[in-house]
């Protein structure tokens, strides 16, 4: 059984959010999300998620990474989900 986790995000550092697929929301500030096998480059491109957005369903294979895009206190709320058959 999966459980929701909350991960604090830093502006200048990628944080691993676990393996995909997952549902992700954010609290506080805006977050940048990337799926990569290892720590993304500092300038990696990905998906921007705002606190006012609905949770994002990421149906990819790989590791999910996130970082805050400003100095606001930002957290990622992550629910791992079973892969689609």
TILUM-911112 format. One record per residue: residue number from 1; x, y, z of N, C-alpha, C, CB in turn. Coordinates in Angstrom, 2 decimals. Last residue first. Glycine has a CB too. Layout:
REM TILUM-911112
<node nr="NUM" n_u="X" n_v="Y" n_w="Z" ca_u="X" ca_v="Y" ca_w="Z" c_u="X" c_v="Y" c_w="Z" cb_u="X" cb_v="Y" cb_w="Z"/>
...
//
This chain:
REM TILUM-911112
<node nr="85" n_u="-1.12" n_v="-1.29" n_w="-16.43" ca_u="-0.79" ca_v="-2.54" ca_w="-17.10" c_u="-0.92" c_v="-2.42" c_w="-18.59" cb_u="-1.67" cb_v="-3.65" cb_w="-16.61"/>
<node nr="84" n_u="0.40" n_v="1.43" n_w="-14.77" ca_u="-0.70" ca_v="0.91" ca_w="-15.59" c_u="-0.24" c_v="-0.33" c_w="-16.32" cb_u="-1.20" cb_v="1.98" cb_w="-16.61"/>
<node nr="83" n_u="1.84" n_v="1.22" n_w="-11.53" ca_u="2.00" ca_v="1.40" ca_w="-12.97" c_u="0.81" c_v="0.80" c_w="-13.70" cb_u="3.32" cb_v="0.76" cb_w="-13.47"/>
<node nr="82" n_u="0.41" n_v="2.72" n_w="-8.65" ca_u="0.79" ca_v="1.51" ca_w="-9.38" c_u="0.87" c_v="1.81" c_w="-10.87" cb_u="-0.22" cb_v="0.36" cb_w="-9.11"/>
<node nr="81" n_u="1.87" n_v="5.71" n_w="-7.26" ca_u="0.74" ca_v="4.95" ca_w="-7.79" c_u="1.25" c_v="3.74" c_w="-8.55" cb_u="-0.14" cb_v="5.83" cb_w="-8.71"/>
<node nr="80" n_u="2.83" n_v="7.79" n_w="-4.54" ca_u="3.19" ca_v="6.80" ca_w="-5.55" c_u="1.94" c_v="6.03" c_w="-6.00" cb_u="4.27" cb_v="5.83" cb_w="-5.00"/>
<node nr="79" n_u="2.25" n_v="11.02" n_w="-3.99" ca_u="1.56" ca_v="9.76" ca_w="-3.78" c_u="2.00" c_v="8.80" c_w="-4.88" cb_u="0.00" cb_v="9.96" cb_w="-3.77"/>
<node nr="78" n_u="3.62" n_v="13.91" n_w="-2.52" ca_u="3.78" ca_v="12.83" ca_w="-3.50" c_u="3.01" c_v="11.59" c_w="-3.06" cb_u="5.27" cb_v="12.48" cb_w="-3.69"/>
<node nr="77" n_u="4.13" n_v="17.22" n_w="-2.47" ca_u="3.26" ca_v="16.21" ca_w="-1.86" c_u="3.13" c_v="15.10" c_w="-2.89" cb_u="1.84" cb_v="16.81" cb_w="-1.45"/>
<node nr="76" n_u="6.81" n_v="19.38" n_w="-1.85" ca_u="6.15" ca_v="18.50" ca_w="-2.81" c_u="5.35" c_v="17.47" c_w="-2.02" cb_u="7.18" cb_v="17.81" cb_w="-3.76"/>
<node nr="75" n_u="7.02" n_v="22.73" n_w="-0.67" ca_u="7.03" ca_v="21.29" ca_w="-0.41" c_u="6.32" c_v="20.57" c_w="-1.54" cb_u="6.35" cb_v="20.96" cb_w="0.94"/>
<node nr="74" n_u="8.72" n_v="25.77" n_w="-0.01" ca_u="7.98" ca_v="24.94" ca_w="-0.96" c_u="8.12" c_v="23.47" c_w="-0.59" cb_u="8.47" cb_v="25.18" cb_w="-2.41"/>
<node nr="73" n_u="9.09" n_v="28.99" n_w="0.89" ca_u="9.09" ca_v="27.64" ca_w="1.46" c_u="8.15" c_v="26.78" c_w="0.62" cb_u="8.64" cb_v="27.66" cb_w="2.97"/>
<node nr="72" n_u="10.66" n_v="30.95" n_w="-1.68" ca_u="9.48" ca_v="30.61" ca_w="-0.86" c_u="9.61" c_v="29.20" c_w="-0.30" cb_u="8.19" cb_v="30.74" cb_w="-1.71"/>
<node nr="71" n_u="12.70" n_v="31.45" n_w="-3.44" ca_u="13.07" ca_v="31.27" ca_w="-2.03" c_u="11.88" c_v="30.97" c_w="-1.12" cb_u="13.78" cb_v="32.51" cb_w="-1.54"/>
<node nr="70" n_u="11.88" n_v="29.44" n_w="-6.35" ca_u="12.09" ca_v="30.71" ca_w="-5.65" c_u="12.46" c_v="30.40" c_w="-4.20" cb_u="10.82" cb_v="31.62" cb_w="-5.73"/>
<node nr="69" n_u="11.45" n_v="26.94" n_w="-7.29" ca_u="11.90" ca_v="27.93" ca_w="-8.28" c_u="12.09" c_v="29.31" c_w="-7.66" cb_u="10.91" cb_v="28.01" cb_w="-9.42"/>
<node nr="68" n_u="12.52" n_v="23.85" n_w="-5.83" ca_u="11.74" ca_v="25.08" ca_w="-5.76" c_u="12.29" c_v="26.06" c_w="-6.79" cb_u="11.77" cb_v="25.70" cb_w="-4.31"/>
<node nr="67" n_u="12.70" n_v="20.70" n_w="-7.54" ca_u="13.33" ca_v="21.79" ca_w="-6.80" c_u="12.41" c_v="22.99" c_w="-6.83" cb_u="14.74" cb_v="22.15" cb_w="-7.38"/>
<node nr="66" n_u="12.68" n_v="17.12" n_w="-7.99" ca_u="12.02" ca_v="18.42" ca_w="-7.92" c_u="12.91" c_v="19.43" c_w="-7.22" cb_u="10.66" cb_v="18.31" cb_w="-7.19"/>
<node nr="65" n_u="12.39" n_v="13.98" n_w="-9.71" ca_u="13.19" ca_v="14.98" ca_w="-9.00" c_u="12.44" c_v="16.29" c_w="-9.00" cb_u="14.60" cb_v="15.14" cb_w="-9.66"/>
<node nr="64" n_u="11.79" n_v="10.55" n_w="-10.00" ca_u="11.20" ca_v="11.89" ca_w="-10.04" c_u="12.02" c_v="12.82" c_w="-9.16" cb_u="9.70" cb_v="11.86" cb_w="-9.57"/>
<node nr="63" n_u="13.17" n_v="8.01" n_w="-12.02" ca_u="13.20" ca_v="8.70" ca_w="-10.74" c_u="12.62" c_v="10.10" c_w="-10.93" cb_u="14.64" cb_v="8.77" cb_w="-10.17"/>
<node nr="62" n_u="11.12" n_v="5.92" n_w="-14.17" ca_u="12.34" ca_v="6.60" ca_w="-13.76" c_u="12.17" c_v="7.26" c_w="-12.41" cb_u="12.74" cb_v="7.63" cb_w="-14.79"/>
<node nr="61" n_u="8.51" n_v="6.22" n_w="-16.42" ca_u="9.38" ca_v="5.28" ca_w="-15.72" c_u="10.67" c_v="6.04" c_w="-15.38" cb_u="9.68" cb_v="3.99" cb_w="-16.58"/>
<node nr="60" n_u="5.42" n_v="8.03" n_w="-15.95" ca_u="6.70" ca_v="7.78" ca_w="-16.61" c_u="7.44" c_v="6.71" c_w="-15.83" cb_u="7.56" cb_v="9.08" cb_w="-16.70"/>
<node nr="59" n_u="3.04" n_v="9.64" n_w="-15.38" ca_u="3.02" ca_v="8.23" ca_w="-15.79" c_u="4.28" c_v="7.93" c_w="-16.60" cb_u="1.74" cb_v="7.92" cb_w="-16.63"/>
<node nr="58" n_u="2.08" n_v="11.75" n_w="-13.09" ca_u="3.28" ca_v="11.51" ca_w="-13.89" c_u="3.37" c_v="10.02" c_w="-14.16" cb_u="4.58" cb_v="12.04" cb_w="-13.18"/>
<node nr="57" n_u="-0.39" n_v="13.94" n_w="-12.56" ca_u="-0.17" ca_v="12.51" ca_w="-12.67" c_u="1.01" c_v="12.30" c_w="-13.62" cb_u="-1.46" cb_v="11.76" cb_w="-13.18"/>
<node nr="56" n_u="-0.48" n_v="16.64" n_w="-10.38" ca_u="-0.05" ca_v="16.18" ca_w="-11.69" c_u="0.20" c_v="14.68" c_w="-11.64" cb_u="1.22" cb_v="16.94" cb_w="-12.15"/>
<node nr="55" n_u="-3.14" n_v="18.32" n_w="-8.70" ca_u="-2.01" ca_v="17.39" ca_w="-8.68" c_u="-1.75" c_v="16.83" c_w="-10.08" cb_u="-2.28" cb_v="16.23" cb_w="-7.69"/>
<node nr="54" n_u="-3.94" n_v="21.58" n_w="-10.06" ca_u="-4.36" ca_v="20.25" ca_w="-9.61" c_u="-3.13" c_v="19.34" c_w="-9.54" cb_u="-5.44" cb_v="19.64" cb_w="-10.55"/>
<node nr="53" n_u="-2.35" n_v="24.61" n_w="-8.94" ca_u="-2.61" ca_v="23.59" ca_w="-9.95" c_u="-3.16" c_v="22.32" c_w="-9.30" cb_u="-1.32" cb_v="23.27" cb_w="-10.75"/>
<node nr="52" n_u="-1.57" n_v="26.26" n_w="-6.91" ca_u="-2.96" ca_v="26.37" ca_w="-7.34" c_u="-3.34" c_v="25.35" c_w="-8.42" cb_u="-3.23" cb_v="27.77" cb_w="-7.85"/>
<node nr="51" n_u="1.16" n_v="25.84" n_w="-6.64" ca_u="0.27" ca_v="25.38" ca_w="-5.57" c_u="-1.21" c_v="25.43" c_w="-5.95" cb_u="0.49" cb_v="26.22" cb_w="-4.33"/>
<node nr="50" n_u="2.45" n_v="24.66" n_w="-9.83" ca_u="2.12" ca_v="25.72" ca_w="-8.88" c_u="1.19" c_v="25.18" c_w="-7.80" cb_u="1.47" cb_v="26.92" cb_w="-9.61"/>
<node nr="49" n_u="5.03" n_v="23.24" n_w="-11.61" ca_u="3.80" ca_v="22.94" ca_w="-10.88" c_u="3.61" c_v="24.01" c_w="-9.81" cb_u="3.84" cb_v="21.51" cb_w="-10.25"/>
<node nr="48" n_u="6.61" n_v="22.70" n_w="-14.67" ca_u="6.39" ca_v="23.62" ca_w="-13.56" c_u="5.05" c_v="23.30" c_w="-12.92" cb_u="6.45" cb_v="25.10" cb_w="-14.03"/>
<node nr="47" n_u="8.70" n_v="20.14" n_w="-15.86" ca_u="7.33" ca_v="20.64" ca_w="-15.72" c_u="7.25" c_v="21.55" c_w="-14.50" cb_u="6.33" cb_v="19.47" cb_w="-15.59"/>
<node nr="46" n_u="11.89" n_v="20.88" n_w="-17.28" ca_u="10.90" ca_v="19.94" ca_w="-16.81" c_u="9.53" c_v="20.58" c_w="-16.77" cb_u="11.27" cb_v="19.42" cb_w="-15.43"/>
<node nr="45" n_u="15.41" n_v="21.06" n_w="-17.92" ca_u="14.04" ca_v="21.49" ca_w="-18.20" c_u="13.07" c_v="20.42" c_w="-17.70" cb_u="13.84" cb_v="21.75" cb_w="-19.71"/>
<node nr="44" n_u="18.35" n_v="21.82" n_w="-16.02" ca_u="17.44" ca_v="20.86" ca_w="-16.66" c_u="16.05" c_v="21.45" c_w="-16.83" cb_u="17.37" cb_v="19.57" cb_w="-15.83"/>
<node nr="43" n_u="20.48" n_v="23.21" n_w="-14.90" ca_u="19.62" ca_v="23.91" ca_w="-15.87" c_u="18.65" c_v="22.98" c_w="-16.59" cb_u="20.48" cb_v="24.62" cb_w="-16.90"/>
<node nr="42" n_u="21.80" n_v="21.34" n_w="-13.31" ca_u="21.24" ca_v="22.54" ca_w="-12.68" c_u="20.24" c_v="23.26" c_w="-13.60" cb_u="22.36" cb_v="23.51" cb_w="-12.28"/>
<node nr="41" n_u="20.86" n_v="18.02" n_w="-14.29" ca_u="21.75" ca_v="19.17" ca_w="-14.36" c_u="21.04" c_v="20.38" c_w="-13.75" cb_u="22.18" cb_v="19.47" cb_w="-15.83"/>
<node nr="40" n_u="19.47" n_v="15.55" n_w="-12.00" ca_u="19.45" ca_v="16.39" ca_w="-13.21" c_u="20.50" c_v="17.50" c_w="-13.13" cb_u="18.05" cb_v="17.00" cb_w="-13.42"/>
<node nr="39" n_u="20.71" n_v="12.53" n_w="-10.77" ca_u="20.47" ca_v="13.94" ca_w="-10.44" c_u="20.53" c_v="14.78" c_w="-11.70" cb_u="21.50" cb_v="14.45" cb_w="-9.39"/>
<node nr="38" n_u="19.33" n_v="9.94" n_w="-12.92" ca_u="20.28" ca_v="10.44" ca_w="-11.92" c_u="19.99" c_v="11.92" c_w="-11.70" cb_u="21.76" cb_v="10.22" cb_w="-12.38"/>
<node nr="37" n_u="17.18" n_v="9.46" n_w="-14.55" ca_u="17.77" ca_v="8.32" ca_w="-13.86" c_u="18.77" c_v="8.73" c_w="-12.79" cb_u="18.45" cb_v="7.42" cb_w="-14.87"/>
<node nr="36" n_u="14.34" n_v="11.68" n_w="-14.31" ca_u="15.70" ca_v="11.37" ca_w="-14.77" c_u="16.24" c_v="10.20" c_w="-13.96" cb_u="16.64" cb_v="12.61" cb_w="-14.64"/>
<node nr="35" n_u="11.89" n_v="14.03" n_w="-14.62" ca_u="12.09" ca_v="12.59" ca_w="-14.50" c_u="13.45" c_v="12.29" c_w="-15.11" cb_u="10.93" cb_v="11.77" cb_w="-15.22"/>
<node nr="34" n_u="11.24" n_v="16.99" n_w="-12.76" ca_u="11.98" ca_v="16.34" ca_w="-13.85" c_u="12.00" c_v="14.84" c_w="-13.57" cb_u="13.43" cb_v="16.92" cb_w="-13.97"/>
<node nr="33" n_u="9.63" n_v="20.03" n_w="-11.85" ca_u="9.69" ca_v="18.57" ca_w="-11.77" c_u="10.39" c_v="18.00" c_w="-12.99" cb_u="8.28" cb_v="17.96" cb_w="-11.63"/>
<node nr="32" n_u="9.74" n_v="22.87" n_w="-9.89" ca_u="10.11" ca_v="22.34" ca_w="-11.20" c_u="10.30" c_v="20.84" c_w="-11.02" cb_u="11.42" cb_v="23.03" cb_w="-11.77"/>
<node nr="31" n_u="7.24" n_v="24.69" n_w="-8.06" ca_u="8.27" ca_v="23.66" ca_w="-8.16" c_u="8.52" c_v="23.28" c_w="-9.61" cb_u="7.88" cb_v="22.41" cb_w="-7.35"/>
<node nr="30" n_u="6.33" n_v="27.59" n_w="-6.20" ca_u="6.31" ca_v="26.86" ca_w="-7.47" c_u="7.47" c_v="25.87" c_w="-7.49" cb_u="6.39" cb_v="27.83" cb_w="-8.68"/>
<node nr="29" n_u="5.41" n_v="27.44" n_w="-2.68" ca_u="5.85" ca_v="28.08" ca_w="-3.91" c_u="5.72" c_v="27.18" c_w="-5.11" cb_u="7.26" cb_v="28.54" cb_w="-3.77"/>
<node nr="28" n_u="3.05" n_v="25.97" n_w="-0.99" ca_u="3.97" ca_v="27.09" ca_w="-0.77" c_u="4.29" c_v="27.81" c_w="-2.05" cb_u="5.24" cb_v="26.60" cb_w="-0.12"/>
<node nr="27" n_u="2.97" n_v="22.71" n_w="-2.34" ca_u="2.47" ca_v="23.64" ca_w="-1.35" c_u="3.50" c_v="24.74" c_w="-1.17" cb_u="2.17" cb_v="22.93" cb_w="0.01"/>
<node nr="26" n_u="2.02" n_v="20.57" n_w="-5.07" ca_u="2.98" ca_v="21.39" ca_w="-4.32" c_u="2.25" c_v="22.32" c_w="-3.37" cb_u="3.87" cb_v="22.19" cb_w="-5.26"/>
<node nr="25" n_u="1.65" n_v="17.11" n_w="-6.08" ca_u="1.13" ca_v="18.45" ca_w="-5.88" c_u="2.19" c_v="19.25" c_w="-5.14" cb_u="-0.22" cb_v="18.44" cb_w="-5.09"/>
<node nr="24" n_u="1.61" n_v="14.19" n_w="-8.01" ca_u="2.40" ca_v="15.20" ca_w="-7.31" c_u="1.65" c_v="16.52" c_w="-7.25" cb_u="3.77" cb_v="15.40" cb_w="-7.99"/>
<node nr="23" n_u="1.50" n_v="10.72" n_w="-8.31" ca_u="0.68" ca_v="11.95" ca_w="-8.33" c_u="1.45" c_v="12.96" c_w="-7.49" cb_u="-0.81" cb_v="11.71" cb_w="-7.78"/>
<node nr="22" n_u="3.62" n_v="8.55" n_w="-10.28" ca_u="3.20" ca_v="9.20" ca_w="-9.04" c_u="2.25" c_v="10.35" c_w="-9.33" cb_u="4.41" cb_v="9.70" cb_w="-8.25"/>
<node nr="21" n_u="5.50" n_v="5.67" n_w="-11.51" ca_u="4.53" ca_v="6.76" ca_w="-11.64" c_u="4.10" c_v="7.29" c_w="-10.26" cb_u="3.31" cb_v="6.29" cb_w="-12.43"/>
<node nr="20" n_u="8.68" n_v="6.87" n_w="-10.27" ca_u="7.41" ca_v="7.10" ca_w="-10.97" c_u="6.78" c_v="5.74" c_w="-11.23" cb_u="7.62" cb_v="7.89" cb_w="-12.32"/>
<node nr="19" n_u="10.35" n_v="6.92" n_w="-7.10" ca_u="10.13" ca_v="6.37" ca_w="-8.43" c_u="8.76" c_v="6.74" c_w="-8.97" cb_u="10.28" cb_v="4.84" cb_w="-8.40"/>
<node nr="18" n_u="11.30" n_v="9.98" n_w="-5.35" ca_u="11.01" ca_v="8.55" ca_w="-5.49" c_u="10.75" c_v="8.16" c_w="-6.94" cb_u="9.82" cb_v="8.17" cb_w="-4.64"/>
<node nr="17" n_u="12.13" n_v="12.53" n_w="-5.29" ca_u="10.78" ca_v="12.28" ca_w="-4.78" c_u="10.38" c_v="10.82" c_w="-4.91" cb_u="9.77" cb_v="13.15" cb_w="-5.53"/>
<node nr="16" n_u="15.14" n_v="14.13" n_w="-4.60" ca_u="14.51" ca_v="12.93" ca_w="-5.14" c_u="13.16" c_v="12.72" c_w="-4.47" cb_u="15.42" cb_v="11.69" cb_w="-4.95"/>
<node nr="15" n_u="15.80" n_v="17.46" n_w="-5.30" ca_u="15.38" ca_v="16.51" ca_w="-4.27" c_u="14.72" c_v="15.33" c_w="-4.95" cb_u="14.41" cb_v="17.18" cb_w="-3.24"/>
<node nr="14" n_u="18.35" n_v="19.73" n_w="-6.28" ca_u="17.33" ca_v="18.75" ca_w="-6.66" c_u="17.07" c_v="17.81" c_w="-5.50" cb_u="17.77" cb_v="17.95" cb_w="-7.92"/>
<node nr="13" n_u="18.83" n_v="23.05" n_w="-5.23" ca_u="19.21" ca_v="21.65" ca_w="-5.07" c_u="18.05" c_v="20.74" c_w="-5.48" cb_u="19.63" cb_v="21.37" cb_w="-3.62"/>
<node nr="12" n_u="18.08" n_v="25.67" n_w="-4.87" ca_u="19.30" ca_v="25.39" ca_w="-5.63" c_u="19.75" c_v="23.95" c_w="-5.57" cb_u="20.40" cb_v="26.25" cb_w="-5.14"/>
<node nr="11" n_u="15.70" n_v="25.72" n_w="-3.35" ca_u="15.77" ca_v="26.43" ca_w="-4.62" c_u="16.96" c_v="26.00" c_w="-5.48" cb_u="15.84" cb_v="27.93" cb_w="-4.37"/>
<node nr="10" n_u="14.35" n_v="22.70" n_w="-1.95" ca_u="15.27" ca_v="23.83" ca_w="-1.92" c_u="15.35" c_v="24.45" c_w="-3.30" cb_u="16.68" cb_v="23.39" cb_w="-1.43"/>
<node nr="9" n_u="11.44" n_v="21.26" n_w="-0.46" ca_u="12.26" ca_v="21.52" ca_w="-1.65" c_u="13.13" c_v="22.75" c_w="-1.44" cb_u="11.38" cb_v="21.70" cb_w="-2.89"/>
<node nr="8" n_u="10.28" n_v="18.61" n_w="1.61" ca_u="10.65" ca_v="20.01" ca_w="1.48" c_u="11.61" c_v="20.18" c_w="0.29" cb_u="11.31" cb_v="20.53" cb_w="2.79"/>
<node nr="7" n_u="7.80" n_v="16.32" n_w="0.89" ca_u="9.24" ca_v="16.55" ca_w="0.81" c_u="9.52" c_v="18.04" c_w="0.68" cb_u="9.85" cb_v="15.78" cb_w="-0.39"/>
<node nr="6" n_u="5.53" n_v="14.06" n_w="2.14" ca_u="5.76" ca_v="15.48" ca_w="1.92" c_u="7.26" c_v="15.71" c_w="1.96" cb_u="5.01" cb_v="16.37" cb_w="2.99"/>
<node nr="5" n_u="3.70" n_v="11.24" n_w="0.89" ca_u="4.83" ca_v="11.82" ca_w="1.58" c_u="4.93" c_v="13.30" c_w="1.24" cb_u="6.14" cb_v="11.08" cb_w="1.22"/>
<node nr="4" n_u="1.14" n_v="8.82" n_w="1.14" ca_u="1.54" ca_v="10.15" ca_w="0.72" c_u="2.72" c_v="10.61" c_w="1.55" cb_u="0.36" cb_v="11.15" cb_w="0.84"/>
<node nr="3" n_u="1.71" n_v="5.35" n_w="0.46" ca_u="1.29" ca_v="6.43" ca_w="1.34" c_u="1.86" c_v="7.75" c_w="0.83" cb_u="1.74" cb_v="6.16" cb_w="2.80"/>
<node nr="2" n_u="0.57" n_v="2.21" n_w="-0.83" ca_u="1.33" ca_v="3.45" ca_w="-0.94" c_u="0.82" c_v="4.47" c_w="0.06" cb_u="1.25" cb_v="4.01" cb_w="-2.36"/>
<node nr="1" n_u="0.83" n_v="-1.17" n_w="0.00" ca_u="0.00" ca_v="0.00" ca_w="0.00" c_u="0.88" c_v="1.24" c_w="0.00" cb_u="-0.95" cb_v="0.00" cb_w="1.21"/>
//
